[in-house]
Protein backbone atom coordinates (compact mmCIF):
# COMPACT_ATOMS: atom_id res chain seq x y z
CA UNK A 1 0.00 0.00 0.00
CA UNK A 2 1.01 3.63 -0.41
CA UNK A 3 0.24 6.77 1.63
CA UNK A 4 -2.85 8.84 0.93
CA UNK A 5 -1.68 11.42 -1.67
CA UNK A 6 -3.55 14.38 -0.17
CA UNK A 7 -2.00 13.74 3.25
CA UNK A 8 1.41 13.37 1.57
CA UNK A 9 0.98 16.62 -0.37
CA UNK A 10 -0.07 18.46 2.81
CA UNK A 11 3.02 17.18 4.61
CA UNK A 12 5.32 18.14 1.73
CA UNK A 13 3.83 21.51 0.72
CA UNK A 14 1.30 22.64 3.34
CA UNK A 15 1.18 26.27 2.19
CA UNK A 16 1.19 25.64 -1.54
CA UNK A 17 -2.10 26.26 -3.36
CA UNK A 18 -3.92 23.00 -4.07
CA UNK A 19 -7.18 24.23 -5.58
CA UNK A 20 -8.47 27.44 -7.14
CA UNK A 21 -12.14 28.00 -8.03
CA UNK A 22 -14.18 31.09 -8.85
CA UNK A 23 -15.22 31.33 -5.20
CA UNK A 24 -12.18 30.25 -3.20
CA UNK A 25 -8.70 28.78 -3.04
CA UNK A 26 -7.31 26.14 -0.69
CA UNK A 27 -3.78 25.20 0.27
CA UNK A 28 -2.83 21.55 0.60
CA UNK A 29 -2.99 21.86 4.39
CA UNK A 30 -6.49 23.37 4.18
CA UNK A 31 -7.71 20.75 1.69
CA UNK A 32 -6.30 17.92 3.79
CA UNK A 33 -7.98 19.29 6.91
CA UNK A 34 -11.33 19.66 5.10
CA UNK A 35 -11.08 16.08 3.83
CA UNK A 36 -10.08 14.70 7.24
CA UNK A 37 -12.93 16.51 9.01
CA UNK A 38 -15.57 15.41 6.49
CA UNK A 39 -14.23 11.84 6.67
CA UNK A 40 -15.11 11.53 10.36
CA UNK A 41 -18.63 10.16 9.77
CA UNK A 42 -17.79 7.86 6.84
CA UNK A 43 -17.89 4.15 7.59
CA UNK A 44 -18.92 2.59 4.26
CA UNK A 45 -16.86 1.10 1.45
CA UNK A 46 -18.40 3.04 -1.46
CA UNK A 47 -20.10 6.41 -1.77
CA UNK A 48 -21.97 7.92 -4.70
CA UNK A 49 -21.12 11.57 -5.10
CA UNK A 50 -22.82 14.25 -7.18
CA UNK A 51 -20.08 15.45 -9.53
CA UNK A 52 -19.83 19.23 -9.22
CA UNK A 53 -17.03 21.56 -10.24
CA UNK A 54 -16.53 23.22 -6.85
CA UNK A 55 -14.33 23.02 -3.78
CA UNK A 56 -16.96 21.12 -1.78
CA UNK A 57 -16.97 18.27 -4.30
CA UNK A 58 -13.17 18.06 -4.26
CA UNK A 59 -13.15 17.95 -0.45
CA UNK A 60 -15.85 15.25 -0.45
CA UNK A 61 -13.99 13.20 -3.05
CA UNK A 62 -10.82 13.32 -0.98
CA UNK A 63 -12.75 12.65 2.23
CA UNK A 64 -13.94 9.35 0.73
CA UNK A 65 -10.35 8.52 -0.16
CA UNK A 66 -9.21 9.65 3.30
CA UNK A 67 -10.98 6.67 4.89
CA UNK A 68 -9.92 4.30 2.11
CA UNK A 69 -13.38 3.98 0.54
CA UNK A 70 -14.27 4.12 -3.16
CA UNK A 71 -15.84 7.24 -4.70
CA UNK A 72 -18.47 6.90 -7.44
CA UNK A 73 -19.07 10.35 -8.96
CA UNK A 74 -22.29 10.63 -10.96
CA UNK A 75 -23.75 13.41 -13.08
CA UNK A 76 -27.12 13.41 -11.32
CA UNK A 77 -27.74 14.47 -7.68
CA UNK A 78 -26.79 11.78 -5.16
CA UNK A 79 -27.46 11.42 -1.41
CA UNK A 80 -25.35 13.76 0.67
CA UNK A 81 -22.45 12.36 2.62
CA UNK A 82 -23.15 11.85 6.36
CA UNK A 83 -22.54 14.89 8.53
CA UNK A 84 -19.02 14.75 9.90
CA UNK A 85 -18.13 15.29 13.53
CA UNK A 86 -15.70 18.04 12.62
CA UNK A 87 -12.82 16.23 14.29
CA UNK A 88 -10.00 15.37 11.88
CA UNK A 89 -9.09 11.68 11.64
CA UNK A 90 -5.89 10.03 10.39
CA UNK A 91 -5.67 9.21 6.69
CA UNK A 92 -5.88 5.57 5.66
CA UNK A 93 -3.17 4.13 3.43
CA UNK A 94 -4.18 2.91 -0.01
CA UNK A 95 -3.59 -0.76 -0.99
CA UNK A 96 -2.50 -0.89 -4.62
CA UNK A 97 -5.19 -3.36 -5.69
CA UNK A 98 -8.05 -1.71 -3.82
CA UNK A 99 -10.77 0.06 -5.82
CA UNK A 100 -10.45 3.82 -5.35
CA UNK A 101 -12.80 5.18 -7.97
CA UNK A 102 -15.85 3.94 -9.88
CA UNK A 103 -16.59 5.79 -13.11
CA UNK A 104 -19.37 5.30 -15.60
CA UNK A 105 -18.25 4.94 -19.18
CA UNK A 106 -19.28 7.69 -21.56
CA UNK A 107 -21.75 5.32 -23.18
CA UNK A 108 -20.89 5.88 -26.87
CA UNK A 109 -22.68 2.60 -27.60
CA UNK A 110 -25.70 3.65 -25.57
CA UNK A 111 -24.91 1.31 -22.65
CA UNK A 112 -22.88 3.05 -19.90
CA UNK A 113 -21.11 0.72 -17.47
CA UNK A 114 -19.56 1.10 -14.02
CA UNK A 115 -15.78 0.84 -14.33
CA UNK A 116 -13.75 0.27 -11.14
CA UNK A 117 -10.28 1.82 -10.99
CA UNK A 118 -7.67 0.73 -8.47
CA UNK A 119 -4.98 2.69 -6.65
CA UNK A 120 -2.45 1.00 -8.94
CA UNK A 121 -4.13 2.27 -12.10
CA UNK A 122 -4.56 5.83 -10.83
CA UNK A 123 -0.99 5.98 -9.49
CA UNK A 124 0.71 4.67 -12.62
CA UNK A 125 -1.51 6.92 -14.76
CA UNK A 126 -0.32 9.94 -12.76
CA UNK A 127 3.34 8.93 -12.94
CA UNK A 128 3.15 8.12 -16.65
CA UNK A 129 1.47 11.43 -17.39
CA UNK A 130 4.21 13.33 -15.55
CA UNK A 131 6.88 11.49 -17.54
CA UNK A 132 5.19 12.20 -20.87
CA UNK A 133 3.97 15.78 -20.26
CA UNK A 134 6.71 16.88 -17.89
CA UNK A 135 6.36 18.10 -14.31
CA UNK A 136 7.22 21.33 -12.50
CA UNK A 137 6.47 22.17 -8.84
CA UNK A 138 4.90 25.41 -10.12
CA UNK A 139 2.43 23.60 -12.43
CA UNK A 140 -1.14 24.88 -12.55
CA UNK A 141 -3.51 22.58 -14.47
CA UNK A 142 -6.80 24.04 -15.73
CA UNK A 143 -9.61 21.49 -15.37
CA UNK A 144 -12.68 22.38 -17.44
CA UNK A 145 -13.88 18.80 -18.04
CA UNK A 146 -16.86 17.21 -16.25
CA UNK A 147 -16.17 15.70 -12.84
CA UNK A 148 -18.07 12.49 -13.59
CA UNK A 149 -15.65 11.53 -16.37
CA UNK A 150 -12.16 10.14 -15.87
CA UNK A 151 -10.60 12.96 -17.90
CA UNK A 152 -11.54 15.50 -15.25
CA UNK A 153 -11.19 13.26 -12.20
CA UNK A 154 -7.69 12.14 -13.16
CA UNK A 155 -6.46 15.74 -12.92
CA UNK A 156 -7.45 15.87 -9.25
CA UNK A 157 -5.62 12.65 -8.40
CA UNK A 158 -2.53 13.53 -10.43
CA UNK A 159 -2.23 16.95 -8.83
CA UNK A 160 -2.47 15.37 -5.38
CA UNK A 161 0.48 13.08 -6.11
CA UNK A 162 2.39 15.97 -7.70
CA UNK A 163 1.41 18.43 -4.90
CA UNK A 164 0.64 21.03 -7.58
CA UNK A 165 -2.33 23.29 -8.30
CA UNK A 166 -5.67 22.62 -10.01
CA UNK A 167 -7.63 25.56 -11.42
CA UNK A 168 -11.18 24.21 -11.49
CA UNK A 169 -13.73 25.75 -13.87
CA UNK A 170 -17.47 25.23 -13.44
CA UNK A 171 -17.86 24.62 -17.17
CA UNK A 172 -15.93 25.28 -20.33
CA UNK A 173 -15.77 28.92 -21.34
CA UNK A 174 -13.14 29.61 -24.00
CA UNK A 175 -12.53 33.21 -22.91
CA UNK A 176 -12.09 32.23 -19.28
CA UNK A 177 -9.77 29.32 -20.09
CA UNK A 178 -7.68 31.60 -22.31
CA UNK A 179 -7.54 34.15 -19.49
CA UNK A 180 -6.23 31.44 -17.16
CA UNK A 181 -3.64 30.41 -19.73
CA UNK A 182 -2.50 33.98 -20.28
CA UNK A 183 -2.29 34.42 -16.49
CA UNK A 184 0.25 31.61 -16.19
CA UNK A 185 -1.52 28.22 -16.23
CA UNK A 186 0.95 25.60 -17.40
CA UNK A 187 -1.47 22.95 -18.64
CA UNK A 188 -5.05 22.31 -19.72
CA UNK A 189 -7.07 19.27 -20.75
CA UNK A 190 -9.60 19.67 -23.57
CA UNK A 191 -11.44 17.74 -26.23
CA UNK A 192 -11.02 18.80 -29.89
CA UNK A 193 -14.18 20.92 -29.97
CA UNK A 194 -12.90 22.86 -26.96
CA UNK A 195 -9.51 23.35 -28.58
CA UNK A 196 -11.22 24.69 -31.70
CA UNK A 197 -13.08 27.25 -29.58
CA UNK A 198 -9.90 28.23 -27.70
CA UNK A 199 -8.20 29.05 -30.98
CA UNK A 200 -11.24 30.95 -32.23
CA UNK A 201 -11.41 32.92 -28.98
CA UNK A 202 -7.79 34.04 -29.22
CA UNK A 203 -7.99 34.45 -33.05
CA UNK A 204 -5.12 31.99 -33.46
CA UNK A 205 -2.84 34.16 -31.35
CA UNK A 206 0.08 32.04 -30.05
CA UNK A 207 -0.09 30.74 -26.51
CA UNK A 208 2.35 32.15 -23.92
CA UNK A 209 5.57 30.19 -23.31
CA UNK A 210 4.40 29.41 -19.76
CA UNK A 211 1.82 26.97 -21.20
CA UNK A 212 3.64 23.63 -21.35
CA UNK A 213 0.91 21.35 -22.68
CA UNK A 214 -2.64 21.18 -24.07
CA UNK A 215 -3.70 17.57 -23.53
CA UNK A 216 -6.24 16.79 -26.25
CA UNK A 217 -8.26 13.59 -26.61
CA UNK A 218 -11.67 12.04 -26.17
CA UNK A 219 -12.48 12.29 -29.87
CA UNK A 220 -10.74 12.46 -33.24
CA UNK A 221 -8.75 15.66 -33.81
CA UNK A 222 -9.40 16.87 -37.39
CA UNK A 223 -6.33 17.52 -39.58
CA UNK A 224 -7.40 21.13 -40.10
CA UNK A 225 -7.32 21.71 -36.33
CA UNK A 226 -3.88 20.12 -36.07
CA UNK A 227 -2.70 22.42 -38.88
CA UNK A 228 -3.95 25.49 -36.98
CA UNK A 229 -2.08 24.37 -33.87
CA UNK A 230 1.08 23.65 -35.83
CA UNK A 231 0.99 27.13 -37.39
CA UNK A 232 1.27 28.78 -33.96
CA UNK A 233 3.52 26.11 -32.37
CA UNK A 234 0.82 25.23 -29.84
CA UNK A 235 2.07 22.67 -27.28
CA UNK A 236 -0.72 20.22 -28.11
CA UNK A 237 -0.33 16.68 -26.81
CA UNK A 238 -2.64 14.31 -28.70
CA UNK A 239 -3.77 11.37 -26.60
CA UNK A 240 -5.78 8.16 -26.85
CA UNK A 241 -7.21 6.88 -23.61
CA UNK A 242 -10.21 5.30 -21.96
CA UNK A 243 -12.01 5.04 -18.66
CA UNK A 244 -10.81 1.47 -18.05
CA UNK A 245 -7.16 2.61 -17.96
CA UNK A 246 -7.65 5.72 -15.79
CA UNK A 247 -7.28 8.01 -18.82
CA UNK A 248 -4.20 8.19 -21.07
CA UNK A 249 -2.87 5.08 -22.83
CA UNK A 250 -0.91 6.47 -25.79
CA UNK A 251 0.15 10.12 -25.82
CA UNK A 252 2.42 12.27 -27.95
CA UNK A 253 4.88 14.66 -26.36
CA UNK A 254 3.65 18.27 -26.30
CA UNK A 255 4.16 19.97 -29.65
CA UNK A 256 4.66 16.69 -31.56
CA UNK A 257 2.29 17.48 -34.43
CA UNK A 258 4.32 16.29 -37.40
CA UNK A 259 4.39 12.53 -36.77
CA UNK A 260 1.70 9.88 -37.06
CA UNK A 261 0.34 7.69 -34.30
CA UNK A 262 1.17 8.05 -30.62
CA UNK A 263 3.71 6.24 -28.43
CA UNK A 264 2.29 4.14 -25.58
CA UNK A 265 2.46 5.64 -22.11
CA UNK A 266 5.49 4.53 -20.07
CA UNK A 267 3.46 1.93 -18.15
CA UNK A 268 1.32 0.57 -20.99
CA UNK A 269 2.00 -2.31 -23.36
CA UNK A 270 -0.17 -2.16 -26.48
CA UNK A 271 -0.50 -4.67 -29.28
CA UNK A 272 -2.89 -5.46 -32.08
CA UNK A 273 -4.91 -8.66 -31.72
CA UNK A 274 -7.24 -9.66 -34.53
CA UNK A 275 -7.56 -6.07 -35.67
CA UNK A 276 -8.28 -4.54 -32.26
CA UNK A 277 -5.97 -2.99 -29.68
CA UNK A 278 -5.09 -4.87 -26.50
CA UNK A 279 -3.54 -3.22 -23.43
CA UNK A 280 -1.39 -4.81 -20.72
CA UNK A 281 0.63 -3.35 -17.87
CA UNK A 282 -0.24 -1.51 -14.65
CA UNK A 283 -2.64 0.91 -16.35
CA UNK A 284 -4.91 -1.96 -17.41
CA UNK A 285 -7.20 -4.08 -15.24
CA UNK A 286 -5.63 -7.34 -14.04
CA UNK A 287 -5.41 -9.77 -16.94
CA UNK A 288 -5.19 -6.99 -19.51
CA UNK A 289 -7.85 -5.26 -21.56
CA UNK A 290 -9.06 -6.01 -25.07
CA UNK A 291 -10.54 -2.74 -26.23
CA UNK A 292 -13.35 -2.02 -28.68
CA UNK A 293 -10.96 0.19 -30.68
CA UNK A 294 -9.64 -0.92 -34.03
CA UNK A 295 -6.07 0.01 -34.80
CA UNK A 296 -2.48 -0.97 -35.44
CA UNK A 297 0.93 -0.71 -33.79
CA UNK A 298 3.66 0.16 -36.29
CA UNK A 299 7.28 -1.00 -36.37
CA UNK A 300 8.30 1.91 -34.14
CA UNK A 301 5.71 0.94 -31.53
CA UNK A 302 3.42 3.91 -32.21
CA UNK A 303 -0.31 3.33 -31.91
CA UNK A 304 -2.72 4.21 -34.73
CA UNK A 305 -6.40 4.14 -33.76
CA UNK A 306 -8.67 3.75 -36.79
CA UNK A 307 -12.13 3.48 -35.23
CA UNK A 308 -14.37 1.34 -33.08
CA UNK A 309 -15.41 -2.22 -33.76
CA UNK A 310 -19.09 -1.47 -33.27
CA UNK A 311 -18.95 1.44 -35.75
CA UNK A 312 -17.96 -0.66 -38.77
CA UNK A 313 -20.55 -0.69 -41.57
CA UNK A 314 -20.79 -3.98 -43.49
CA UNK A 315 -22.19 -3.27 -46.95
CA UNK A 316 -22.33 -6.03 -49.53
CA UNK A 317 -19.58 -7.89 -47.70
CA UNK A 318 -17.30 -4.83 -47.61
CA UNK A 319 -16.17 -3.28 -44.32
CA UNK A 320 -16.59 0.50 -44.28
CA UNK A 321 -14.97 2.68 -41.61
CA UNK A 322 -17.18 5.71 -40.78
CA UNK A 323 -14.13 7.69 -39.62
CA UNK A 324 -12.62 7.58 -43.12
CA UNK A 325 -15.79 9.04 -44.65
CA UNK A 326 -16.11 11.63 -41.86
CA UNK A 327 -12.54 12.81 -42.53
CA UNK A 328 -13.34 13.32 -46.21
CA UNK A 329 -16.55 15.20 -45.42
CA UNK A 330 -15.00 17.53 -42.81
CA UNK A 331 -12.22 18.38 -45.27
CA UNK A 332 -14.85 20.28 -47.28
CA UNK A 333 -14.65 23.99 -46.37
CA UNK A 334 -18.44 24.24 -45.96
CA UNK A 335 -18.74 21.32 -43.51
CA UNK A 336 -18.01 21.97 -39.83
CA UNK A 337 -18.84 18.53 -38.45
CA UNK A 338 -19.90 15.16 -39.81
CA UNK A 339 -21.08 11.78 -38.57
CA UNK A 340 -21.61 8.57 -40.51
CA UNK A 341 -23.34 5.35 -39.53
CA UNK A 342 -24.91 2.40 -41.28
CA UNK A 343 -28.61 2.26 -42.07
CA UNK A 344 -30.51 -0.87 -43.19
CA UNK A 345 -30.60 -1.54 -46.92
CA UNK A 346 -32.63 -4.30 -48.62
CA UNK A 347 -30.01 -4.93 -51.31
CA UNK A 348 -26.66 -4.43 -49.53
CA UNK A 349 -27.56 -5.12 -45.89
CA UNK A 350 -26.28 -1.71 -44.78
CA UNK A 351 -25.35 1.51 -46.49
CA UNK A 352 -23.59 4.56 -45.01
CA UNK A 353 -25.65 7.65 -44.25
CA UNK A 354 -24.19 11.01 -43.23
CA UNK A 355 -25.35 13.69 -40.81
CA UNK A 356 -23.73 17.09 -41.42
CA UNK A 357 -23.28 20.46 -39.74
CA UNK A 358 -22.35 23.57 -41.72
CA UNK A 359 -23.40 25.37 -44.86
CA UNK A 360 -26.00 23.40 -46.76
CA UNK A 361 -24.79 21.71 -49.96
CA UNK A 362 -26.82 19.83 -52.52
CA UNK A 363 -26.81 16.04 -52.55
CA UNK A 364 -25.07 16.21 -55.94
CA UNK A 365 -22.28 18.41 -54.57
CA UNK A 366 -21.77 16.08 -51.62
CA UNK A 367 -21.80 12.99 -53.81
CA UNK A 368 -19.26 14.49 -56.22
CA UNK A 369 -16.94 15.60 -53.40
CA UNK A 370 -16.89 12.10 -51.94
CA UNK A 371 -16.57 10.22 -55.24
CA UNK A 372 -13.42 12.17 -56.05
CA UNK A 373 -11.86 10.95 -52.79
CA UNK A 374 -13.47 7.60 -51.92
CA UNK A 375 -14.35 4.33 -53.65
CA UNK A 376 -17.96 4.35 -54.81
CA UNK A 377 -19.17 1.78 -52.24
CA UNK A 378 -18.05 4.12 -49.42
CA UNK A 379 -20.01 7.14 -50.65
CA UNK A 380 -23.08 7.73 -48.44
CA UNK A 381 -26.50 7.13 -49.99
CA UNK A 382 -28.33 9.56 -47.72
CA UNK A 383 -27.57 12.99 -46.28
CA UNK A 384 -29.10 14.97 -43.43
CA UNK A 385 -28.27 18.44 -42.12
CA UNK A 386 -28.40 19.26 -38.40
CA UNK A 387 -27.67 22.27 -36.20
CA UNK A 388 -25.31 20.11 -34.14
CA UNK A 389 -24.40 16.45 -33.75
CA UNK A 390 -25.29 14.51 -30.60
CA UNK A 391 -22.13 14.50 -28.49
CA UNK A 392 -21.57 13.83 -24.80
CA UNK A 393 -19.88 16.17 -22.34
CA UNK A 394 -16.45 15.13 -23.60
CA UNK A 395 -17.31 15.71 -27.24
CA UNK A 396 -17.63 12.03 -28.14
CA UNK A 397 -20.12 11.33 -30.89
CA UNK A 398 -23.21 9.44 -29.74
CA UNK A 399 -23.90 7.39 -32.87
CA UNK A 400 -26.91 5.52 -31.41
CA UNK A 401 -28.73 8.86 -31.19
CA UNK A 402 -28.42 9.52 -34.93
CA UNK A 403 -31.66 8.89 -36.78
C-alpha positions in Angstrom: 0.0 0.0 0.0 1.0 3.6 -0.4 0.2 6.8 1.6 -2.8 8.8 0.9 -1.7 11.4 -1.7 -3.6 14.4 -0.2 -2.0 13.7 3.2 1.4 13.4 1.6 1.0 16.6 -0.4 -0.1 18.5 2.8 3.0 17.2 4.6 5.3 18.1 1.7 3.8 21.5 0.7 1.3 22.6 3.3 1.2 26.3 2.2 1.2 25.6 -1.5 -2.1 26.3 -3.4 -3.9 23.0 -4.1 -7.2 24.2 -5.6 -8.5 27.4 -7.1 -12.1 28.0 -8.0 -14.2 31.1 -8.9 -15.2 31.3 -5.2 -12.2 30.2 -3.2 -8.7 28.8 -3.0 -7.3 26.1 -0.7 -3.8 25.2 0.3 -2.8 21.6 0.6 -3.0 21.9 4.4 -6.5 23.4 4.2 -7.7 20.8 1.7 -6.3 17.9 3.8 -8.0 19.3 6.9 -11.3 19.7 5.1 -11.1 16.1 3.8 -10.1 14.7 7.2 -12.9 16.5 9.0 -15.6 15.4 6.5 -14.2 11.8 6.7 -15.1 11.5 10.4 -18.6 10.2 9.8 -17.8 7.9 6.8 -17.9 4.1 7.6 -18.9 2.6 4.3 -16.9 1.1 1.4 -18.4 3.0 -1.5 -20.1 6.4 -1.8 -22.0 7.9 -4.7 -21.1 11.6 -5.1 -22.8 14.2 -7.2 -20.1 15.4 -9.5 -19.8 19.2 -9.2 -17.0 21.6 -10.2 -16.5 23.2 -6.9 -14.3 23.0 -3.8 -17.0 21.1 -1.8 -17.0 18.3 -4.3 -13.2 18.1 -4.3 -13.2 17.9 -0.5 -15.9 15.2 -0.4 -14.0 13.2 -3.0 -10.8 13.3 -1.0 -12.8 12.6 2.2 -13.9 9.4 0.7 -10.4 8.5 -0.2 -9.2 9.7 3.3 -11.0 6.7 4.9 -9.9 4.3 2.1 -13.4 4.0 0.5 -14.3 4.1 -3.2 -15.8 7.2 -4.7 -18.5 6.9 -7.4 -19.1 10.4 -9.0 -22.3 10.6 -11.0 -23.7 13.4 -13.1 -27.1 13.4 -11.3 -27.7 14.5 -7.7 -26.8 11.8 -5.2 -27.5 11.4 -1.4 -25.4 13.8 0.7 -22.5 12.4 2.6 -23.2 11.8 6.4 -22.5 14.9 8.5 -19.0 14.8 9.9 -18.1 15.3 13.5 -15.7 18.0 12.6 -12.8 16.2 14.3 -10.0 15.4 11.9 -9.1 11.7 11.6 -5.9 10.0 10.4 -5.7 9.2 6.7 -5.9 5.6 5.7 -3.2 4.1 3.4 -4.2 2.9 0.0 -3.6 -0.8 -1.0 -2.5 -0.9 -4.6 -5.2 -3.4 -5.7 -8.1 -1.7 -3.8 -10.8 0.1 -5.8 -10.5 3.8 -5.4 -12.8 5.2 -8.0 -15.8 3.9 -9.9 -16.6 5.8 -13.1 -19.4 5.3 -15.6 -18.3 4.9 -19.2 -19.3 7.7 -21.6 -21.8 5.3 -23.2 -20.9 5.9 -26.9 -22.7 2.6 -27.6 -25.7 3.6 -25.6 -24.9 1.3 -22.7 -22.9 3.1 -19.9 -21.1 0.7 -17.5 -19.6 1.1 -14.0 -15.8 0.8 -14.3 -13.7 0.3 -11.1 -10.3 1.8 -11.0 -7.7 0.7 -8.5 -5.0 2.7 -6.6 -2.4 1.0 -8.9 -4.1 2.3 -12.1 -4.6 5.8 -10.8 -1.0 6.0 -9.5 0.7 4.7 -12.6 -1.5 6.9 -14.8 -0.3 9.9 -12.8 3.3 8.9 -12.9 3.2 8.1 -16.7 1.5 11.4 -17.4 4.2 13.3 -15.6 6.9 11.5 -17.5 5.2 12.2 -20.9 4.0 15.8 -20.3 6.7 16.9 -17.9 6.4 18.1 -14.3 7.2 21.3 -12.5 6.5 22.2 -8.8 4.9 25.4 -10.1 2.4 23.6 -12.4 -1.1 24.9 -12.5 -3.5 22.6 -14.5 -6.8 24.0 -15.7 -9.6 21.5 -15.4 -12.7 22.4 -17.4 -13.9 18.8 -18.0 -16.9 17.2 -16.2 -16.2 15.7 -12.8 -18.1 12.5 -13.6 -15.6 11.5 -16.4 -12.2 10.1 -15.9 -10.6 13.0 -17.9 -11.5 15.5 -15.2 -11.2 13.3 -12.2 -7.7 12.1 -13.2 -6.5 15.7 -12.9 -7.5 15.9 -9.2 -5.6 12.6 -8.4 -2.5 13.5 -10.4 -2.2 16.9 -8.8 -2.5 15.4 -5.4 0.5 13.1 -6.1 2.4 16.0 -7.7 1.4 18.4 -4.9 0.6 21.0 -7.6 -2.3 23.3 -8.3 -5.7 22.6 -10.0 -7.6 25.6 -11.4 -11.2 24.2 -11.5 -13.7 25.7 -13.9 -17.5 25.2 -13.4 -17.9 24.6 -17.2 -15.9 25.3 -20.3 -15.8 28.9 -21.3 -13.1 29.6 -24.0 -12.5 33.2 -22.9 -12.1 32.2 -19.3 -9.8 29.3 -20.1 -7.7 31.6 -22.3 -7.5 34.2 -19.5 -6.2 31.4 -17.2 -3.6 30.4 -19.7 -2.5 34.0 -20.3 -2.3 34.4 -16.5 0.2 31.6 -16.2 -1.5 28.2 -16.2 0.9 25.6 -17.4 -1.5 22.9 -18.6 -5.1 22.3 -19.7 -7.1 19.3 -20.7 -9.6 19.7 -23.6 -11.4 17.7 -26.2 -11.0 18.8 -29.9 -14.2 20.9 -30.0 -12.9 22.9 -27.0 -9.5 23.4 -28.6 -11.2 24.7 -31.7 -13.1 27.2 -29.6 -9.9 28.2 -27.7 -8.2 29.0 -31.0 -11.2 30.9 -32.2 -11.4 32.9 -29.0 -7.8 34.0 -29.2 -8.0 34.4 -33.0 -5.1 32.0 -33.5 -2.8 34.2 -31.4 0.1 32.0 -30.1 -0.1 30.7 -26.5 2.3 32.2 -23.9 5.6 30.2 -23.3 4.4 29.4 -19.8 1.8 27.0 -21.2 3.6 23.6 -21.4 0.9 21.4 -22.7 -2.6 21.2 -24.1 -3.7 17.6 -23.5 -6.2 16.8 -26.3 -8.3 13.6 -26.6 -11.7 12.0 -26.2 -12.5 12.3 -29.9 -10.7 12.5 -33.2 -8.8 15.7 -33.8 -9.4 16.9 -37.4 -6.3 17.5 -39.6 -7.4 21.1 -40.1 -7.3 21.7 -36.3 -3.9 20.1 -36.1 -2.7 22.4 -38.9 -4.0 25.5 -37.0 -2.1 24.4 -33.9 1.1 23.6 -35.8 1.0 27.1 -37.4 1.3 28.8 -34.0 3.5 26.1 -32.4 0.8 25.2 -29.8 2.1 22.7 -27.3 -0.7 20.2 -28.1 -0.3 16.7 -26.8 -2.6 14.3 -28.7 -3.8 11.4 -26.6 -5.8 8.2 -26.9 -7.2 6.9 -23.6 -10.2 5.3 -22.0 -12.0 5.0 -18.7 -10.8 1.5 -18.1 -7.2 2.6 -18.0 -7.7 5.7 -15.8 -7.3 8.0 -18.8 -4.2 8.2 -21.1 -2.9 5.1 -22.8 -0.9 6.5 -25.8 0.1 10.1 -25.8 2.4 12.3 -27.9 4.9 14.7 -26.4 3.6 18.3 -26.3 4.2 20.0 -29.7 4.7 16.7 -31.6 2.3 17.5 -34.4 4.3 16.3 -37.4 4.4 12.5 -36.8 1.7 9.9 -37.1 0.3 7.7 -34.3 1.2 8.1 -30.6 3.7 6.2 -28.4 2.3 4.1 -25.6 2.5 5.6 -22.1 5.5 4.5 -20.1 3.5 1.9 -18.2 1.3 0.6 -21.0 2.0 -2.3 -23.4 -0.2 -2.2 -26.5 -0.5 -4.7 -29.3 -2.9 -5.5 -32.1 -4.9 -8.7 -31.7 -7.2 -9.7 -34.5 -7.6 -6.1 -35.7 -8.3 -4.5 -32.3 -6.0 -3.0 -29.7 -5.1 -4.9 -26.5 -3.5 -3.2 -23.4 -1.4 -4.8 -20.7 0.6 -3.3 -17.9 -0.2 -1.5 -14.6 -2.6 0.9 -16.4 -4.9 -2.0 -17.4 -7.2 -4.1 -15.2 -5.6 -7.3 -14.0 -5.4 -9.8 -16.9 -5.2 -7.0 -19.5 -7.9 -5.3 -21.6 -9.1 -6.0 -25.1 -10.5 -2.7 -26.2 -13.3 -2.0 -28.7 -11.0 0.2 -30.7 -9.6 -0.9 -34.0 -6.1 0.0 -34.8 -2.5 -1.0 -35.4 0.9 -0.7 -33.8 3.7 0.2 -36.3 7.3 -1.0 -36.4 8.3 1.9 -34.1 5.7 0.9 -31.5 3.4 3.9 -32.2 -0.3 3.3 -31.9 -2.7 4.2 -34.7 -6.4 4.1 -33.8 -8.7 3.8 -36.8 -12.1 3.5 -35.2 -14.4 1.3 -33.1 -15.4 -2.2 -33.8 -19.1 -1.5 -33.3 -19.0 1.4 -35.7 -18.0 -0.7 -38.8 -20.5 -0.7 -41.6 -20.8 -4.0 -43.5 -22.2 -3.3 -46.9 -22.3 -6.0 -49.5 -19.6 -7.9 -47.7 -17.3 -4.8 -47.6 -16.2 -3.3 -44.3 -16.6 0.5 -44.3 -15.0 2.7 -41.6 -17.2 5.7 -40.8 -14.1 7.7 -39.6 -12.6 7.6 -43.1 -15.8 9.0 -44.6 -16.1 11.6 -41.9 -12.5 12.8 -42.5 -13.3 13.3 -46.2 -16.5 15.2 -45.4 -15.0 17.5 -42.8 -12.2 18.4 -45.3 -14.9 20.3 -47.3 -14.7 24.0 -46.4 -18.4 24.2 -46.0 -18.7 21.3 -43.5 -18.0 22.0 -39.8 -18.8 18.5 -38.5 -19.9 15.2 -39.8 -21.1 11.8 -38.6 -21.6 8.6 -40.5 -23.3 5.4 -39.5 -24.9 2.4 -41.3 -28.6 2.3 -42.1 -30.5 -0.9 -43.2 -30.6 -1.5 -46.9 -32.6 -4.3 -48.6 -30.0 -4.9 -51.3 -26.7 -4.4 -49.5 -27.6 -5.1 -45.9 -26.3 -1.7 -44.8 -25.4 1.5 -46.5 -23.6 4.6 -45.0 -25.7 7.7 -44.3 -24.2 11.0 -43.2 -25.4 13.7 -40.8 -23.7 17.1 -41.4 -23.3 20.5 -39.7 -22.4 23.6 -41.7 -23.4 25.4 -44.9 -26.0 23.4 -46.8 -24.8 21.7 -50.0 -26.8 19.8 -52.5 -26.8 16.0 -52.6 -25.1 16.2 -55.9 -22.3 18.4 -54.6 -21.8 16.1 -51.6 -21.8 13.0 -53.8 -19.3 14.5 -56.2 -16.9 15.6 -53.4 -16.9 12.1 -51.9 -16.6 10.2 -55.2 -13.4 12.2 -56.0 -11.9 11.0 -52.8 -13.5 7.6 -51.9 -14.3 4.3 -53.7 -18.0 4.3 -54.8 -19.2 1.8 -52.2 -18.1 4.1 -49.4 -20.0 7.1 -50.6 -23.1 7.7 -48.4 -26.5 7.1 -50.0 -28.3 9.6 -47.7 -27.6 13.0 -46.3 -29.1 15.0 -43.4 -28.3 18.4 -42.1 -28.4 19.3 -38.4 -27.7 22.3 -36.2 -25.3 20.1 -34.1 -24.4 16.5 -33.8 -25.3 14.5 -30.6 -22.1 14.5 -28.5 -21.6 13.8 -24.8 -19.9 16.2 -22.3 -16.5 15.1 -23.6 -17.3 15.7 -27.2 -17.6 12.0 -28.1 -20.1 11.3 -30.9 -23.2 9.4 -29.7 -23.9 7.4 -32.9 -26.9 5.5 -31.4 -28.7 8.9 -31.2 -28.4 9.5 -34.9 -31.7 8.9 -36.8 
